Amino acid sequence: MKIAQLLDGARSERERLGARPGLRARPLASGDGWAVEDVLCTYRAGDASFEERHTRFRVALVGAGTFDCRAPLGRELLTPGSLLLGNAGECFECGHEHGGGDRCLAFAYSHDMLERLAADAGVRGRLRLRALRVPPVRMLAPLVADACAAWTSPSRDSAWEELAVRLAAAAVRFAAAPARLPKSPANAERGVLRAVHLIERDPSQRLALDVLAREAKLSRFHFVRAFARATGLTPHRYLLRTRLRGAAVRLAANDAQVQVVDVALEAGFRDVSNFNHAFRAEFGTTPRAHRARLMRAAG
C-alpha cells in the first residue's frame, strides 16, 4: 500500500545512512479550529523513548507500523486502522519495542471545535477523551477508507475538513463510553505483533490461522484470544479488513480503466463475487460505486 511505502523507504534510508531516529510532521491542511499532519516516525526497538505532550486535542489514524502508547489512561497497542486519542495538555510516551517506525495521519483540534462536535454527537459533561485507542472496528471502516484515500491523493484538499469533523465526532462518541477490552498477556503480545507485521507486509498472501499462530509462536487457541485482546479484532477480521482497506485505497487511486476483478485478485480475494460481498458488508457500497463517488468528488 502507498501509505506503507514511504515508511519502508524512511526505514531503509535510516539503515543505509546510520541516521538517528526522528519524527517528521508534514502539514497537509488546516482550518478554523483544526489541522492535519502526515507524521512519520523512524524510532525502533532499542531507541530511547521520550515523553511528549499534546498541545491540542488529538485524533491520529495509524496508517502503517505498530507501536505502544502510555498515557494517564493506561497503555494501548496501536495497529494500522486504529485511532490514537489524546487530550490537550496530556503527556504521553510511545515505544517501538516490537517493531520499527510508524506513519500516522494526525488531526489536531481546538477545545472550542471539539466541544461543539461533542455536543452535536450527544456527549455531555466536561470535555475529555476517556479512551486512549479506538480499535479498527467495522463501524469506522468507511471513514478510515475515506481518510486513507485522501491521504494518498493530495489533490483532494476539499476532503480534509469533512474528514476532520467525521473523525472527531467518531472519537468523542467512542471515548464517552469506551469498550472495556481485556489486556493482552505480556508474554503473548510480542508474538501477536509478529503476526500483525506478517499481515501488513503482504495481506494478499494466503495466511491461514496455523501460519499466523506459528509466526506468533502460540497455539491456535491462545493466539486467537491474545490477538483479539491486543488488536480488538479476530485474526480473520483483521486480515480481511486490511485487504479491504488496501483495495479501497487502490480503487480510489486508479482510473476507470482498471478492472475491479484485478483489484480483487491483487488484494488477495480469489473471486470477485466474494470481494464484492465483503466490500459491501464493510463499506456499505459496491467497489464500483465507491470509486465513482471518489472520482466525482475529485473532479
Secondary structure, 3 states (H helix, E strand, C coil): CHHHHHHHHHHHHHHHHCCCCCEEEEEEEEECCEEEEEEEECCCCCCCCCEEECCCEEEEEEEEECEEEEECCEEEEECCCCEEEECCCCEEEEECCCCCCEEEEEEEECHHHHHHHHHHCCCCCCCCCCCCEECCCHHHHHHHHHHHHHHCCCCCCCHHHHHHHHHHHHHHHHHHCCCCCCCCCHHHHHHHHHHHHHHHHCCCCCCCHHHHHHHHCCCHHHHHHHHHHHHCCCHHHHHHHHHHHHHHHHHHHCCCCCCHHHHHHHHCCCCHHHHHHHHHHHHCCCHHHHHHHHHHHHC
